[in-house]
Each structure stands twice: as structure tokens, then as C-alpha cells.
Amino acid sequence: IEADLEQTKHQHAVLELTDAYASDSMGNGEPLSESVRRDLISGLRRHPTTVIFLAYHDGRAIGIANCFIGFSTFAARPLINISDLAVLPGNRGRGIGRKLLEAVERKARELGCCKLTIEVQENNHRAKHLYQSVGFSPAVFVEAAGPVHFLSKLLNT
């Protein structure tokens, strides 16, 4: 389902699932800090392009896709970046991640997006396999330029 950050139940699910993903070795390898736990929901609510999907099983939140709408200058259309895609460990291998990706893609098509983007750790073979199986691939815009690499620069604030 698409999360409604006005609902306490959804706020709790987003916080707990994002924390679980951050703690995973394929996430950040450590839980969210207290300041991030305190500020995450209000920050997501203030951010104008936040789109979040939650997966539930037997009334319990077990998966999440934290997404943000961006814009492609080359296509002059919106895009959706999937910032976090995570399924709780005991629920992996059951198609939950695939269903979350399908929900994101439906939303992207509804919004007229030109593409979806996602980051993945080099050694996260399980996630890479899933992403490739639903059509994600390394971006190559001009063959002679080679594949696109996602780079990051951390800013101390």
C-alpha cells in the first residue's frame, strides 16, 4: 500500500522498517541514530516528493520502498528514485520485494515518469538479481561513454 504519513501506524512502520534496513549489512550496517529516528518522519512529511510503499503480512509491516520523485532534464519528465527497498529477513524470498517494485512502477506510470532509478551495493547479489529480473540494468546513455556510475559525496553538517 502507499503509505500515509498522517497515520501513526504508517509512521511507525516506516521508522521501524527503515531502521531494520539501516541495521542490515547491505544497508548501512548500523541502526539509525537517535537524532535520525527523531527527525525521520517529520523530514519525510516535509519533503514534497516523498512516496513510500509498505508491504504487510498478517497485519505486520514487513517491507518498504522509500522513494522520491525527481526530474529528468533529458526527457523533461519526472522519474522516481527508489532510495530504500527492504524486506525483513524472515520474509525474504517470498516475492515481497518484487511486489513493492511493481507498486512503485505502477505509481511511476501513473505520474508519467520516464524511468525508475535505484542504488545497490556491489555485493548485494540477491538484490541485484531481483532488480535485473524486473528490468533494471546499468544505465548506458551513450555507448561510447560507457555505463553510468553512481557517486556520492558526504557533507558534514
C-alpha positions as CSV (number, residue, x, y, z in Angstrom):
1,I,0.0,0.0,0.0
2,E,1.0,3.6,-0.4
3,A,1.9,5.0,3.0
4,D,0.0,7.9,4.5
5,L,2.4,9.6,6.8
6,E,-0.5,11.2,8.6
7,Q,-1.3,7.8,10.0
8,T,0.5,6.8,13.2
9,K,0.5,3.2,12.1
10,H,2.3,4.0,8.9
11,Q,4.8,6.4,10.6
12,H,5.7,3.6,13.0
13,A,6.1,1.1,10.1
14,V,8.3,3.5,8.1
15,L,10.5,4.2,11.1
16,E,10.9,0.5,12.1
17,L,11.5,-0.8,8.6
18,T,13.9,1.9,7.7
19,D,15.8,1.2,10.9
20,A,15.9,-2.5,10.2
21,Y,17.2,-1.8,6.8
22,A,19.8,0.6,8.1
23,S,21.0,-2.1,10.5
24,D,21.4,-4.7,7.8
25,S,24.9,-5.3,6.4
26,M,23.5,-4.4,2.9
27,G,22.0,-1.2,4.3
28,N,24.3,1.0,6.5
29,G,25.4,-1.8,8.8
30,E,24.2,0.1,11.9
31,P,20.8,1.3,13.3
32,L,19.6,4.8,12.8
33,S,20.9,7.3,15.3
34,E,18.5,8.7,17.9
35,S,18.5,12.1,16.1
36,V,17.6,10.4,12.7
37,R,14.9,8.3,14.5
38,R,13.5,11.5,16.0
39,D,13.6,13.5,12.7
40,L,12.9,11.0,10.0
41,I,9.1,11.1,9.9
42,S,8.9,14.9,10.1
43,G,11.5,15.2,7.4
44,L,9.7,12.8,5.1
45,R,6.5,14.6,5.7
46,R,8.1,18.0,4.8
47,H,9.8,16.7,1.7
48,P,7.4,17.4,-1.2
49,T,8.3,14.5,-3.4
50,T,8.2,11.6,-0.8
51,V,6.4,8.5,-2.0
52,I,6.5,5.4,0.3
53,F,5.1,1.9,-0.2
54,L,4.6,-0.6,2.7
55,A,4.1,-4.3,2.5
56,Y,2.1,-6.0,5.2
57,H,1.5,-9.7,6.1
58,D,-0.9,-10.7,8.8
59,G,-1.2,-7.1,9.9
60,R,2.5,-6.6,10.3
61,A,4.7,-4.3,8.2
62,I,7.4,-6.5,6.5
63,G,8.6,-4.4,3.6
64,I,9.2,-0.9,2.5
65,A,10.1,1.2,-0.6
66,N,11.2,4.7,0.3
67,C,11.0,6.8,-2.9
68,F,11.4,10.3,-4.1
69,I,10.1,11.9,-7.3
70,G,12.8,13.6,-9.3
71,F,13.0,15.1,-12.8
72,S,14.9,14.0,-15.9
73,T,16.2,17.0,-17.8
74,F,16.9,14.9,-20.9
75,A,13.3,13.6,-21.0
76,A,11.6,16.6,-19.5
77,R,9.6,14.2,-17.4
78,P,9.5,13.1,-13.8
79,L,11.3,10.0,-12.5
80,I,11.2,8.0,-9.3
81,N,14.3,7.2,-7.4
82,I,13.9,4.2,-5.0
83,S,16.1,5.3,-2.1
84,D,15.5,2.2,0.0
85,L,13.9,-1.1,-0.8
86,A,13.9,-3.6,2.1
87,V,12.1,-6.7,3.3
88,L,12.5,-8.0,6.8
89,P,14.9,-11.0,6.8
90,G,12.3,-13.7,7.8
91,N,10.1,-12.6,4.9
92,R,12.7,-12.6,2.0
93,G,12.4,-14.9,-0.9
94,R,8.6,-14.7,-0.9
95,G,8.1,-12.1,-3.7
96,I,7.6,-9.1,-1.4
97,G,10.4,-7.0,-2.9
98,R,9.0,-7.7,-6.4
99,K,5.5,-6.6,-5.3
100,L,6.9,-3.4,-3.8
101,L,8.8,-2.7,-7.1
102,E,5.6,-3.4,-9.1
103,A,3.7,-0.9,-6.9
104,V,6.5,1.7,-7.4
105,E,6.3,1.1,-11.2
106,R,2.6,1.5,-11.3
107,K,2.9,4.8,-9.4
108,A,5.6,5.9,-11.8
109,R,3.5,5.1,-14.9
110,E,0.5,6.9,-13.2
111,L,2.7,10.0,-12.8
112,G,4.1,9.8,-16.4
113,C,7.6,9.1,-15.2
114,C,10.3,8.3,-17.8
115,K,12.3,5.9,-15.5
116,L,12.9,4.4,-12.2
117,T,16.4,4.6,-10.5
118,I,17.8,2.6,-7.6
119,E,21.2,2.1,-5.9
120,V,22.5,-1.3,-4.9
121,Q,25.7,-2.3,-3.1
122,E,28.2,-4.1,-5.3
123,N,28.0,-7.3,-3.3
124,N,24.2,-7.4,-2.7
125,H,23.8,-10.2,-5.2
126,R,20.3,-11.1,-4.1
127,A,19.0,-7.5,-4.6
128,K,20.9,-7.2,-7.9
129,H,19.3,-10.4,-9.2
130,L,15.8,-9.1,-8.2
131,Y,16.4,-5.7,-9.9
132,Q,17.7,-7.3,-13.1
133,S,14.8,-9.7,-13.2
134,V,12.3,-6.8,-13.3
135,G,14.2,-4.8,-15.9
136,F,16.8,-2.7,-14.1
137,S,20.2,-2.6,-15.7
138,P,23.3,-0.4,-15.6
139,A,22.4,2.8,-17.3
140,V,24.2,3.5,-20.6
141,F,23.0,6.6,-22.4
142,V,25.8,6.8,-25.0
143,E,27.6,3.6,-25.8
144,A,31.0,5.3,-26.3
145,A,30.7,6.9,-22.8
146,G,30.2,3.6,-21.1
147,P,27.9,2.8,-18.1
148,V,26.8,5.4,-15.6
149,H,28.3,5.1,-12.1
150,F,26.5,6.4,-9.0
151,L,28.8,8.6,-6.9
152,S,28.4,10.1,-3.5
153,K,30.0,12.9,-1.6
154,L,29.2,13.1,2.1
155,L,28.8,16.5,3.6
156,N,29.5,17.2,7.2
157,T,26.8,19.3,8.7
